[in-house]
Amino acid sequence: MNTASKDKSVLLQRIKSRLLQIATKDGDFMTAFPGLSIHRRSSVTDSIPCIYDLGLAITISGRKQVIAGKDVYEYQAGEALLASVDMPVMSRVLQASNSDPFLGIMLRLDTRLVLQVAAGLVIPQVSKQISATALTKGTLNLSLLGALDRLLSLSDEQYLLSTLSPLIIQEIIARILVSEFGSVYMKLNTSASPSRQIAQAMGWLKQHFSESITIESLADQAHMSQSSFRQHFKTVAGISPLQYLKQLRLQEARQLMLNDGLDAGASGLSVGYESVSQFSREYARLFGVPPSKDIKQLRSQM
C-alpha cells in the first residue's frame, strides 16, 4: 500500500469513528451541519425508491447500489455519487453487518451557493465529449476527504461550528467542482447545451409536478422538438420525462401521507392525479404495496 492509500485509509477510519459516535444505531440522522445527514444500516436492504437531491452521496464503509433507469451504480468506501440535479432512484445497501455496518453521508448542496463558489474558481473548460448524466460516480481524493473530516470534527467544537462550518462546506463544494465530478455538474448547470436545457426542465418539473403537464409544453420550454426533448431527457436522467414526473408525484404523495396524515385519495389528488384508482395502481407498482399498507409499514419502523 503506497503512502496516499495509507493516508486515505486512515482518513476513512477516522471519519467512520466519528460517524459511529453520532449514528449509534441503524437509521438516518440529521446533523448540526446544513444539508448533511448520516445513514447507518447493519444488514443488506431491499431496493427502496427515493429521490437523490442535488448533492454528494458518500460511502464510508460497506457498499451501496443505486439504479436510475437502466443505469446501475455501485460505490464502496471512499467512493461517492454526485447528483447534479434531483433524481428519483432505486437505492439499496449491498454490504453491511452488525460488526461492520454500512455508513453513508448525504451532503445536499444549495444550487445558488454552488454557482457562487464556481464563479470564483478557474475551472477547466468542459469537454464536448463528456456525457452529461444526472448521476456521476467517482472516487474521493485526499483533499476532499480531509475537508469532510474537518467538518465532522467541529461536532467536538460547538463554539466554532457556526463560524467555520460554512467555510468548510464552501471548501468542499470547491473541491467537488475541481474534481472529476465538477465537469459533469458544470455541463448540466452552466453550459449552453441540450443537457443544460434538460436540467432546467427537470428543475421546473420539481416545482410544478402537481400541475397538468404535457411533453409538448415541456419541449416548447426547452426550445426542442418533442422527439429531441425525449431523447436528451433520457440521456441525462436515464428515464423518460413522464416516468420522472410520475416518480416525483408518487414520492411527494408518500411524504404527504407519512408526515401530514393525508389519506391515499387526498394525497393522490394533491400531487396531480385525477384518478384515485390510477394513483393507487401506480403507487403499488413503484413501492411494491398499496399506499395504506406502505405507510403502515413505514410508521411501524419509526
C-alpha positions as CSV (number, residue, x, y, z in Angstrom):
1,M,0.0,0.0,0.0
2,N,1.5,3.4,-1.0
3,T,1.6,6.5,1.1
4,A,-1.5,8.0,-0.5
5,S,-3.5,4.8,0.0
6,K,-2.4,4.6,3.7
7,D,-3.4,8.2,4.2
8,K,-6.8,7.6,2.7
9,S,-7.4,4.5,4.8
10,V,-6.5,6.4,7.9
11,L,-8.9,9.3,7.0
12,L,-11.7,6.9,6.2
13,Q,-11.3,5.1,9.5
14,R,-11.3,8.4,11.4
15,I,-14.4,9.6,9.6
16,K,-16.0,6.2,10.3
17,S,-15.3,6.5,14.0
18,R,-16.9,10.0,14.1
19,L,-20.0,8.7,12.3
20,L,-20.4,5.8,14.7
21,Q,-20.4,8.3,17.6
22,I,-23.4,10.1,16.0
23,A,-25.2,7.1,14.4
24,T,-25.2,4.7,17.4
25,K,-27.9,2.5,15.8
26,D,-29.5,1.9,12.4
27,G,-31.3,4.8,11.0
28,D,-31.0,8.2,9.3
29,F,-29.5,11.1,11.4
30,M,-29.5,14.8,10.6
31,T,-26.5,16.7,11.9
32,A,-25.8,20.2,13.0
33,F,-24.4,21.0,9.5
34,P,-26.9,22.3,7.0
35,G,-27.8,19.6,4.4
36,L,-25.6,16.9,5.9
37,S,-27.2,13.6,7.1
38,I,-25.7,10.2,8.2
39,H,-27.1,6.8,7.3
40,R,-26.4,3.6,9.1
41,R,-27.5,0.0,8.2
42,S,-26.4,-3.3,9.8
43,S,-27.7,-5.6,7.1
44,V,-28.3,-5.5,3.3
45,T,-31.6,-3.9,2.3
46,D,-34.2,-4.3,-0.5
47,S,-34.3,-1.7,-3.2
48,I,-36.1,1.4,-2.0
49,P,-37.5,4.2,-4.2
50,C,-36.2,7.6,-3.1
51,I,-35.1,10.9,-4.5
52,Y,-31.5,11.9,-4.5
53,D,-31.4,15.7,-4.1
54,L,-28.7,17.8,-5.7
55,G,-25.7,16.7,-3.6
56,L,-23.0,14.1,-2.9
57,A,-23.8,10.6,-1.5
58,I,-20.7,9.2,0.1
59,T,-19.9,5.7,1.3
60,I,-17.6,5.5,4.3
61,S,-18.0,1.8,4.9
62,G,-19.9,-1.0,3.2
63,R,-21.2,-0.9,-0.3
64,K,-24.3,0.6,-2.0
65,Q,-26.2,0.3,-5.3
66,V,-28.2,3.0,-6.9
67,I,-30.3,2.4,-10.1
68,A,-31.6,5.2,-12.3
69,G,-33.5,3.9,-15.3
70,K,-31.2,1.4,-16.9
71,D,-28.1,2.8,-15.3
72,V,-26.6,0.9,-12.3
73,Y,-24.1,2.5,-10.0
74,E,-22.2,0.7,-7.2
75,Y,-20.0,2.5,-4.8
76,Q,-18.0,1.5,-1.8
77,A,-15.8,3.0,0.9
78,G,-14.1,6.2,-0.4
79,E,-16.4,6.5,-3.4
80,A,-19.4,8.7,-4.0
81,L,-22.2,9.5,-6.3
82,L,-22.9,13.1,-7.3
83,A,-26.5,14.0,-8.2
84,S,-26.2,17.1,-10.4
85,V,-30.0,17.5,-10.4
86,D,-32.8,16.0,-8.3
87,M,-33.2,12.4,-9.3
88,P,-35.7,9.6,-8.5
89,V,-33.7,6.4,-8.0
90,M,-33.8,2.9,-6.5
91,S,-31.3,2.5,-3.7
92,R,-30.1,-0.4,-1.7
93,V,-27.3,-1.5,0.6
94,L,-25.3,-4.4,-0.7
95,Q,-22.7,-4.9,2.1
96,A,-23.3,-4.4,5.8
97,S,-23.2,-6.4,9.0
98,N,-23.7,-5.8,12.8
99,S,-19.9,-5.8,13.3
100,D,-19.2,-3.6,10.3
101,P,-22.3,-1.6,9.4
102,F,-22.9,0.4,6.2
103,L,-22.2,4.1,6.9
104,G,-23.0,6.8,4.4
105,I,-23.1,10.5,4.2
106,M,-25.5,12.6,2.2
107,L,-24.4,16.2,1.6
108,R,-27.2,18.2,0.0
109,L,-26.0,21.2,-1.9
110,D,-27.6,24.6,-2.4
111,T,-27.6,25.5,-6.1
112,R,-27.0,29.2,-5.6
113,L,-24.1,28.5,-3.3
114,V,-22.5,26.1,-5.7
115,L,-22.8,28.6,-8.6
116,Q,-21.4,31.3,-6.3
117,V,-18.4,29.2,-5.5
118,A,-18.0,28.2,-9.1
119,A,-17.9,31.8,-10.2
120,G,-14.8,32.3,-8.1
121,L,-12.9,29.3,-9.5
122,V,-10.8,28.8,-12.5
123,I,-12.4,25.5,-13.7
124,P,-11.1,23.7,-16.8
125,Q,-13.3,24.1,-19.9
126,V,-15.9,21.4,-20.1
127,S,-15.1,18.9,-22.9
128,K,-17.9,18.4,-25.5
129,Q,-17.1,14.6,-25.3
130,I,-18.2,14.4,-21.6
131,S,-21.5,12.6,-21.3
132,A,-23.7,14.8,-19.0
133,T,-25.8,12.5,-16.9
134,A,-27.7,13.3,-13.8
135,L,-25.6,10.9,-11.7
136,T,-21.8,10.7,-11.6
137,K,-19.8,8.1,-9.7
138,G,-16.3,9.0,-8.6
139,T,-13.5,8.4,-6.0
140,L,-13.0,10.9,-3.3
141,N,-9.5,12.3,-3.2
142,L,-7.5,13.0,0.0
143,S,-8.2,16.8,-0.1
144,L,-12.0,16.2,-0.3
145,L,-11.9,13.5,2.4
146,G,-9.8,15.8,4.6
147,A,-12.2,18.7,4.3
148,L,-15.1,16.3,5.2
149,D,-13.1,15.1,8.2
150,R,-12.5,18.6,9.4
151,L,-16.2,19.5,9.0
152,L,-17.3,16.5,11.1
153,S,-14.6,17.3,13.8
154,L,-16.5,20.5,14.5
155,S,-19.1,18.4,16.4
156,D,-16.5,18.5,19.2
157,E,-16.0,22.2,19.0
158,Q,-19.5,23.7,19.2
159,Y,-18.2,27.2,19.8
160,L,-16.6,27.2,16.4
161,L,-19.3,25.3,14.4
162,S,-21.4,28.3,13.3
163,T,-18.3,30.2,12.1
164,L,-16.2,27.5,10.5
165,S,-18.8,25.1,9.1
166,P,-20.0,27.4,6.3
167,L,-16.4,28.0,5.2
168,I,-15.6,24.3,5.2
169,I,-18.8,23.5,3.2
170,Q,-17.7,26.1,0.6
171,E,-14.3,24.4,0.5
172,I,-16.0,21.0,-0.1
173,I,-18.0,22.5,-2.9
174,A,-14.9,24.0,-4.5
175,R,-13.1,20.7,-4.2
176,I,-16.1,18.9,-5.8
177,L,-16.1,21.3,-8.7
178,V,-12.4,20.9,-9.5
179,S,-12.5,17.2,-9.1
180,E,-13.7,14.5,-11.6
181,F,-17.3,15.3,-10.5
182,G,-17.1,19.0,-11.5
183,S,-17.1,18.8,-15.2
184,V,-20.4,17.0,-15.5
185,Y,-22.0,19.3,-13.0
186,M,-20.9,22.4,-14.9
187,K,-22.1,21.0,-18.2
188,L,-25.5,20.3,-16.8
189,N,-25.9,23.6,-14.9
190,T,-23.9,26.3,-16.6
191,S,-23.1,25.5,-20.3
192,A,-25.3,26.4,-23.2
193,S,-26.1,22.8,-24.3
194,P,-29.1,20.5,-24.6
195,S,-28.1,18.9,-21.3
196,R,-28.4,22.3,-19.6
197,Q,-31.9,22.8,-21.1
198,I,-32.9,19.3,-19.8
199,A,-31.5,20.2,-16.3
200,Q,-33.6,23.3,-16.3
201,A,-36.7,21.3,-17.4
202,M,-36.1,18.9,-14.5
203,G,-35.8,21.7,-12.0
204,W,-39.1,23.2,-13.4
205,L,-40.8,19.8,-13.0
206,K,-39.7,19.6,-9.4
207,Q,-41.5,22.9,-8.7
208,H,-44.6,22.3,-10.8
209,F,-45.2,18.5,-10.7
210,S,-48.8,18.8,-9.4
211,E,-49.9,20.8,-12.4
212,S,-51.3,19.5,-15.7
213,I,-48.2,18.9,-17.8
214,T,-47.6,17.7,-21.4
215,I,-44.5,16.7,-23.2
216,E,-45.4,19.3,-25.8
217,S,-45.3,22.1,-23.2
218,L,-42.0,20.9,-21.7
219,A,-40.4,20.6,-25.2
220,D,-41.5,24.1,-26.0
221,Q,-40.0,25.4,-22.8
222,A,-36.7,23.7,-23.8
223,H,-36.9,25.0,-27.4
224,M,-36.8,21.4,-28.7
225,S,-38.9,19.2,-30.8
226,Q,-40.8,16.5,-28.7
227,S,-38.7,13.7,-30.1
228,S,-35.4,15.6,-29.4
229,F,-36.6,16.5,-25.9
230,R,-37.4,12.9,-25.0
231,Q,-34.1,11.7,-26.3
232,H,-32.0,14.3,-24.4
233,F,-34.1,13.8,-21.3
234,K,-33.5,10.1,-21.2
235,T,-29.7,10.6,-21.8
236,V,-29.5,12.9,-18.8
237,A,-32.0,11.2,-16.4
238,G,-31.9,7.6,-17.6
239,I,-35.8,7.6,-17.6
240,S,-38.4,9.3,-19.8
241,P,-39.9,12.7,-18.8
242,L,-43.2,11.1,-17.9
243,Q,-41.5,8.5,-15.7
244,Y,-39.6,11.3,-14.0
245,L,-42.8,13.2,-13.4
246,K,-44.6,10.1,-12.1
247,Q,-41.9,9.3,-9.6
248,L,-41.8,12.9,-8.3
249,R,-45.6,12.8,-7.7
250,L,-45.5,9.4,-6.0
251,Q,-42.6,10.3,-3.7
252,E,-44.4,13.6,-2.7
253,A,-47.7,11.7,-2.1
254,R,-45.8,9.3,0.1
255,Q,-44.4,12.1,2.2
256,L,-47.9,13.8,2.5
257,M,-49.4,10.6,3.8
258,L,-46.5,9.9,6.2
259,N,-45.9,13.4,7.5
260,D,-49.2,15.2,7.1
261,G,-51.6,12.3,7.7
262,L,-53.4,12.6,4.3
263,D,-55.2,9.5,3.1
264,A,-54.4,8.0,-0.3
265,G,-57.2,9.7,-2.2
266,A,-56.3,13.2,-0.9
267,S,-52.6,12.8,-1.4
268,G,-53.0,11.4,-4.9
269,L,-55.2,14.3,-6.0
270,S,-52.9,16.9,-4.4
271,V,-49.9,15.8,-6.4
272,G,-51.7,15.9,-9.8
273,Y,-53.6,12.6,-10.2
274,E,-57.1,12.9,-11.5
275,S,-58.0,9.3,-10.7
276,V,-57.5,7.8,-7.2
277,S,-57.5,4.3,-8.6
278,Q,-54.8,5.1,-11.1
279,F,-52.8,6.7,-8.3
280,S,-53.1,3.5,-6.1
281,R,-52.1,1.3,-9.0
282,E,-49.0,3.3,-9.9
283,Y,-48.1,3.7,-6.2
284,A,-48.2,-0.1,-5.6
285,R,-46.1,-0.6,-8.8
286,L,-43.4,1.7,-7.5
287,F,-43.4,0.9,-3.8
288,G,-44.5,-2.8,-4.0
289,V,-47.5,-2.4,-1.8
290,P,-50.7,-0.3,-1.8
291,P,-50.5,3.2,-0.2
292,S,-52.2,2.4,3.1
293,K,-50.1,-0.8,3.7
294,D,-46.9,1.0,2.8
295,I,-47.5,3.9,5.2
296,K,-48.4,1.5,8.0
297,Q,-45.1,-0.4,7.5
298,L,-43.1,2.9,7.4
299,R,-44.7,4.1,10.7
300,S,-44.0,0.8,12.4
301,Q,-40.3,1.3,11.6
302,M,-40.1,4.8,13.1
